[in-house]
């Protein structure tokens, strides 16, 4: 009887400690996973402003892809998501306090270098079914089924899609011409 009481006490103590700890961690992760939270940092604010004017927010489908959708692994990969989120957050805080001037161009290039095509393909799954857009379909096929040595990233062609310097909002459904990638960046 005494042995069961000790075990039950330990389990109860574990629940009393674990539940608030888990709740605080989850609440913190949810609250810090919003574009508004990202925009609180003055170094990141221009990127959030550009994102708000992009087709990843303003589109005919009404779908919104936020910062976490592109810059972090999928949330169902829990460990990878928490690790990447913590790493990027800590890195940004350290840069904020230790670097005198934030170099947007250098950090943008570092972000592009770290991108993986799987990040884009979380949402853009049907890249090979583009009726009437044979050139785009062939370009995407050469990325998805790349020959060894000819690998490309989505951001090699679509580097200006979200974080561009335009100061106005273009609604996809009202544009005369559809978005066209600018082609490969000068590497």
C-alpha positions in Angstrom: 0.0 0.0 0.0 2.8 2.4 0.9 4.6 1.6 -2.3 1.5 2.4 -4.4 1.0 5.7 -2.5 4.6 6.7 -3.3 4.2 5.9 -7.0 0.9 7.7 -7.2 2.4 10.7 -5.5 5.3 10.8 -7.9 2.9 10.5 -10.9 0.7 13.3 -9.5 3.8 15.5 -8.9 5.0 14.8 -12.4 1.6 15.9 -13.8 1.5 19.0 -11.6 5.0 20.0 -12.9 4.7 18.8 -16.5 1.3 20.3 -17.4 2.1 24.0 -16.6 5.6 23.5 -18.2 4.1 22.1 -21.4 1.3 24.7 -21.5 3.8 27.6 -21.1 6.1 26.1 -23.8 3.2 25.6 -26.2 1.7 29.0 -25.5 5.1 30.7 -26.1 5.6 28.8 -29.4 2.2 29.7 -30.6 2.5 33.4 -29.7 5.9 33.7 -31.2 4.9 32.0 -34.5 3.0 35.0 -35.9 4.1 37.5 -38.5 3.1 40.3 -36.0 5.6 38.9 -33.5 8.3 38.7 -36.3 7.6 42.4 -37.1 8.4 43.5 -33.5 12.0 43.2 -34.4 13.0 46.3 -36.4 15.5 44.3 -38.6 12.7 41.9 -39.7 9.9 44.5 -40.1 10.7 45.4 -43.7 10.5 41.7 -44.6 7.1 41.4 -42.9 5.9 44.6 -44.7 7.0 43.1 -48.1 5.4 39.8 -47.2 2.0 41.6 -46.5 2.1 43.0 -50.0 2.9 39.7 -51.7 0.7 37.1 -53.3 1.4 34.9 -50.3 -1.1 37.1 -48.4 -3.1 38.7 -51.2 -4.4 36.1 -53.6 -7.7 35.0 -55.2 -7.7 31.7 -53.2 -7.7 33.5 -49.9 -4.8 31.4 -48.6 -2.1 33.0 -46.4 1.3 31.5 -46.1 3.1 33.1 -43.1 6.7 33.3 -41.9 6.7 29.9 -40.3 5.3 28.1 -43.4 8.4 29.1 -45.4 11.2 29.6 -42.9 10.7 26.6 -40.7 10.2 22.8 -41.1 6.6 21.5 -41.0 5.2 21.6 -37.4 4.4 17.9 -37.5 8.2 17.3 -37.5 8.1 18.5 -33.8 11.7 18.2 -32.9 13.0 19.8 -36.1 10.4 22.6 -35.9 11.2 23.4 -32.2 15.0 23.2 -32.8 14.9 25.4 -36.0 12.5 27.9 -34.3 14.7 28.2 -31.2 17.9 28.4 -33.3 16.6 31.1 -35.6 15.1 33.1 -32.7 18.3 32.9 -30.6 20.4 33.8 -33.7 18.3 36.9 -34.5 18.5 38.1 -30.9 22.3 37.7 -30.8 22.6 39.5 -34.1 20.4 42.3 -32.8 22.6 42.9 -29.8 26.1 42.1 -31.2 26.1 43.5 -34.7 26.2 47.2 -35.2 24.4 47.3 -38.6 22.0 44.7 -39.9 23.0 43.8 -43.4 19.7 42.9 -45.1 21.2 41.8 -48.4 23.7 39.4 -46.7 21.0 38.0 -44.4 18.6 37.6 -47.3 21.2 35.7 -49.3 21.9 33.5 -46.2 18.1 32.8 -46.0 18.0 31.9 -49.7 21.0 29.6 -49.3 19.3 27.8 -46.4 16.0 27.2 -48.3 15.1 23.7 -49.3 12.6 23.0 -52.1 10.6 21.0 -49.6 9.7 24.2 -47.9 7.9 25.5 -51.0 6.5 22.1 -51.8 4.6 21.9 -48.5 2.0 24.2 -50.2 2.9 24.0 -53.9 2.5 20.3 -54.5 0.9 20.2 -58.0 3.7 21.9 -60.0 3.5 19.6 -63.0 -0.2 20.1 -63.7 -0.3 23.5 -65.3 -2.6 23.5 -68.3 -1.7 26.1 -70.8 1.7 26.8 -69.1 4.0 24.3 -70.8 7.2 26.4 -70.2 6.5 26.6 -66.4 5.7 22.9 -66.2 8.9 22.0 -68.0 10.9 24.4 -65.8 9.4 22.9 -62.6 10.0 19.3 -63.9 13.7 20.1 -64.3 13.8 21.2 -60.7 11.8 18.3 -59.2 13.5 15.7 -61.3 16.9 17.3 -61.6 19.8 15.4 -63.0 22.8 15.1 -60.7 24.9 18.3 -60.9 22.0 20.3 -62.3 20.0 20.8 -59.1 18.2 24.1 -58.6 16.2 25.7 -55.8 12.8 27.3 -56.1 14.3 30.6 -54.9 16.8 30.6 -57.8 14.0 31.7 -60.1 11.4 32.9 -57.6 13.8 35.1 -55.5 11.6 38.2 -55.8 8.2 36.6 -55.2 7.6 37.4 -51.5 10.3 39.7 -50.1 10.6 42.2 -53.0 11.1 46.0 -52.8 7.7 46.9 -54.3 5.8 49.4 -52.1 2.3 48.6 -53.3 0.0 45.6 -53.0 -0.7 43.6 -56.1 -3.8 41.5 -55.9 -3.3 38.4 -58.1 -6.9 38.4 -59.3 -6.7 42.0 -60.6 -3.3 41.9 -62.4 -3.3 41.9 -66.1 -0.3 39.6 -66.4 0.3 36.6 -64.2 3.4 36.6 -62.0 6.5 35.6 -64.0 9.7 34.5 -62.4 12.6 36.8 -63.3 14.8 33.8 -64.1 18.0 32.7 -62.4 19.7 35.1 -60.2 23.2 36.1 -61.1 25.2 33.8 -58.9 
